[in-house]
């Protein structure tokens, strides 16, 4: 005696085999935002700018501060431009909070005179939500 499965059983069995890999996995959304998660809060750039203000930047880098000292504190600039011997560098720090849906950016533009010392500081801070 032969055992024959009805065709509909075969189709269902094959369908289950192929769709088994498509079953949605359960995940903990909170773990995405936890430290090390794909959407964890991110700090980028010199940390000293995160809490800076116009006044604190002016105290940190008074006029006449050598360029090497500024770079020792802030690291490498995001941009550097030179025109007629005057150097302008921009340093930036950003904090991205994916769960709270905002990014905070602090930016410091430092202009040096021809002697390579600070002549002008421009500090800005912005927060953007999405």
C-alpha positions in Angstrom: 0.0 0.0 0.0 1.4 3.4 -1.0 1.0 6.4 1.2 0.2 9.5 -0.9 -0.1 12.9 0.5 -2.8 15.2 -1.0 -1.3 17.9 -3.1 -2.6 20.7 -0.8 -0.5 19.2 2.1 2.6 19.3 0.0 2.0 22.9 -1.0 1.5 24.0 2.6 4.6 22.1 3.7 6.8 23.8 1.1 5.2 27.2 1.9 6.1 26.8 5.5 9.7 25.8 4.7 10.2 28.9 2.5 8.4 31.3 4.8 10.1 30.2 8.0 13.0 32.6 7.4 10.5 35.5 7.0 8.9 35.2 10.4 9.4 38.5 12.2 11.8 38.4 15.1 10.8 39.9 18.4 13.3 42.6 19.6 13.5 44.9 22.5 13.3 48.5 21.2 14.9 49.9 24.3 18.1 47.9 23.6 18.5 49.9 20.3 18.8 53.1 22.4 21.0 51.6 25.2 24.8 52.3 25.2 26.3 50.3 22.3 23.0 50.0 20.5 22.5 51.1 16.9 20.6 54.2 18.0 22.5 55.0 21.2 23.3 58.7 21.9 26.4 59.8 20.1 29.0 62.5 21.1 31.4 63.6 18.3 34.1 66.2 18.4 36.0 67.9 21.2 34.1 67.3 24.4 35.3 70.7 25.9 32.9 72.4 23.4 29.9 70.5 24.7 29.5 72.8 27.8 31.2 75.9 26.3 29.8 79.4 26.2 31.0 82.6 24.6 32.5 83.6 27.9 34.3 80.3 28.6 35.7 80.1 25.1 37.1 83.7 25.5 38.8 82.6 28.8 40.1 79.4 27.3 41.6 81.1 24.3 42.3 84.8 24.9 43.6 86.9 22.0 47.3 86.1 21.5 46.9 82.3 22.2 49.2 80.3 19.8 47.5 78.1 17.2 49.3 75.1 18.5 47.8 75.6 22.0 44.3 75.8 20.5 44.8 72.6 18.6 46.3 70.9 21.6 43.0 71.5 23.4 40.5 71.0 20.6 42.4 68.5 18.3 42.2 68.7 14.5 39.8 71.2 13.0 36.9 70.3 10.8 38.0 72.9 8.3 41.0 75.2 7.7 41.3 78.0 5.3 44.1 80.4 4.6 43.9 83.8 2.9 46.7 86.4 2.8 48.5 84.6 5.7 45.4 84.7 7.9 44.3 81.2 9.0 40.7 80.4 10.0 39.8 77.1 11.6 36.5 75.6 12.6 36.0 73.1 15.4 32.7 71.4 16.1 31.1 69.1 18.7 27.7 67.4 18.2 25.5 65.4 20.4 22.8 63.3 18.8 19.9 61.9 20.9 17.9 59.5 18.7 15.3 58.6 21.2 14.7 62.2 22.3 15.0 63.1 18.5 17.4 66.1 18.6 20.9 67.0 17.7 22.9 69.7 19.5 25.8 71.3 17.7 28.5 73.6 19.2 30.8 75.3 16.7 33.9 77.4 17.3 35.6 79.4 14.5 39.0 80.7 15.4 40.8 83.3 13.3 44.6 83.6 13.7 46.7 86.7 12.7 49.8 86.4 10.6 51.8 85.6 13.7 49.7 82.5 14.2 47.9 83.7 17.4 44.2 84.0 18.1 42.7 87.3 16.8 39.0 86.5 16.8 36.6 83.8 18.2 33.1 83.1 17.0 31.1 80.5 19.0 27.7 79.3 18.2 25.3 76.6 19.6 22.2 75.2 18.0 19.7 72.5 18.8 17.5 70.9 16.1 14.6 68.6 16.6 13.0 66.1 14.1 
